[in-house]
């Protein structure tokens, strides 16, 4: 399947994306941990990479100076733009990403966050190195994603490049990219029905400082 088809799949899902309670709950839990670990404040310029409809972006926006909400799905960003208009939020800037990288994102950033996006990125280590390059000295990176799993989390495997990341694997990618003070904390378990059973899939947040 082509990148264009993957993008259209997310575009079609955009209108109903926020209707799944587990997504909203996970975004709140991720944001709560980012706040605890990174201490965002009104001096900060933030990048939310893979922002989707802005579930994390809009929780962080009141705390910081500016957020660039970057996503490769036009449909997701249109949903976010509607929310910004309805709430008269002026410090969030939607940014359409190309599928092959960060594009012309305007650095530097004091904080880069990403939630449940890295498992879609083939070269996760390369992207983390790019994040290191667009952060201000002392800036922080916070990545939330699935712990390593058996491939059963996603109902549709289209566009899935990794079946999660163990904490050791993600921390290694951070350290290889030159980050210091690297640590991983558990966010929560996402529950999904699999056959007759409820499966629990851990989500972790890994943080590091440039």
N, C-alpha and C positions, 0 to 999 in steps of 0.2 A: 504493500500500500504506500502511496506517495505521501510526502509531507503535506501537499495540498489537501489530500483526502483526510489526513489526521486533523488538520486545522478545521476542515468543515465539520468533522464529528464534534469537536468542541464548540463550534459555532452553533450547531443544532442543540447541543445540551445546555447552552448558556441560559436560556429563558427560565428553565426549571432547576438550575444548578443549586440555588439556595434552598430549595424545598426539602432537601434531605437533611433531617435533623442532625445526623451524625457529622455532616460537613460543618454545620454551624457550631456544633459543640466542640469539634476538633479545632476549628479556627480560634475559638475563645481560649481553649486550653493552650494552644501554641502561643497566642499573643500574651497570655498571662505569664508564661515562662520567659518569653523574650523580654518583657518588662522587668521581670525579676533578675534576669541574667545580664541584660545589656543596659538597663536604666535609660531608656530613651528620654530625651528632654527637648525643650523648645529651641535649642541651638542646633539640632541635628537635621541634616539632609539625608533622607533614607531612600533606598531602593528596595521595593518589593518585587522580586523576580518570580514570574509565574503567578501574578496577582489574581488571575481569574476575575471573578465578579467583585473582588475587593473585600472579602470577608475579614482578612487580616489587616489589609490597608486601612479600612475605615475605623478599626479599633485603635490603630496606632496614630491615626491622623491628628486627633486632638492633643497628642503629647509632643509632637515634633514640629519643626519649622516647615518642612516640605517632604512629600513622598512622591517619588516617581513610581507609578504602578505599571509594571512592564509585563506584557503577555503577548503570545504569538497568535491569539484568537481575537479577531475583530469583534466577534459576537460577545465574548466575555467582556471586552472593554466597553462595548456599547451598553451592556447592563450596568457596569460601574459608572459610566458617564451619566446615565439616567439617575442613579442614586445621588451622585454629586450635585446634579442640577436640583433635584427635589429637596435636598438638605442644605443647599447653598454653601457647599464646602469648597473653599478656594485654594487650599494648600495641597491638593492631590492632582498630579499631572499624569493622565493615562499616556502610555507609550507603547506603540505596536512594534513588537520584536520581529526580526526576521527569524526563520527557523534554523539558521546556521550560526547563530551567535548573539552577541549583545548589541549588534548594530552600532548606531551612533549615540549610545547613551552618554549624556553629558556628565563626566566625572568632575570633582570627586564626591564620594559619599562618606558620611560618618558611620553609617550602619547599612548593611545589606542583609535582608531577610528573604527566606524562601521556604514555602510550606508545601509539601507533597508535590514537588515539581522535579526534583533531581532524578527520580527513577525514570523520567522520560528523556533524560539527557544521555546520549551515547557516551560522550567523553566527559564524564562528571569531573574527573580530575582537572582536565583542561579548563572547564568552566570555573572551577574553584580558583585556579591560578588567575583567570581573568578577573574574578572578584577581588583578589588580592591587589591587582593592579589599579582598580578604580576606587579603592578605599583610601581615605586620608590616613596619614600616619596616626597610629593608635586607634584607627577605626575597627569596627567589629563585624564579624560575619556570623549569622545564625541560620542554620539549615535544619528544618524539621522534615523528616521522612520516615518511611517504614523501616523497621528493623528487618534484617534478612528474613525472608519467608519463602515458602515452597512454590510460589507462583499462583496460588489459589486466591489471592486477595482480589484481583481484578476480574470482573465478569467478562470483559472484552480485553484481550491482550494487545490490541492495536496501539502502537506507539510506546509500549512498555519496553524499556531498555535494560532495566535492572529489577530483580525481585527483592527490592529493599537493599539496605546496607547494614552490616553489623556495625556496632559502635567502634570496634577496632578498625574496620575498613574505612569508615568515614573519618575517624580521627587521623588515620594515616594520610588520607587525601589532603586534609587540612595541613598537617605537618609538612608534607611534601611541597605544598604551595607556599610555605614560609610563615604560616600562622603560629603564634605562641599562645600560651594559656588555654590550650585546647582541652575541652571537656565535653562529656555527653551526659544528658539527664533524660529520664523517661518523661514523656508528655502524658500519654494515656494509652489505653488499649482501645482499638476500634473493633466493635463486635459486628460480625456478619453471619448470616445464616448460610451454612454449607451442608447440604443434605438435611439430615435430621438433627444436626448439631449446630451450636453457636460457636464459631471460631473467634478467637481474640488475637488481634494483630497489633503488636506494640508499635508505637510511634515514638521516635527519639528526637531530641534537639541537640545538635552539636554546635558549639560556639568556639570562636577563636578571635584573636586580636592581631591586627597587622603590626 
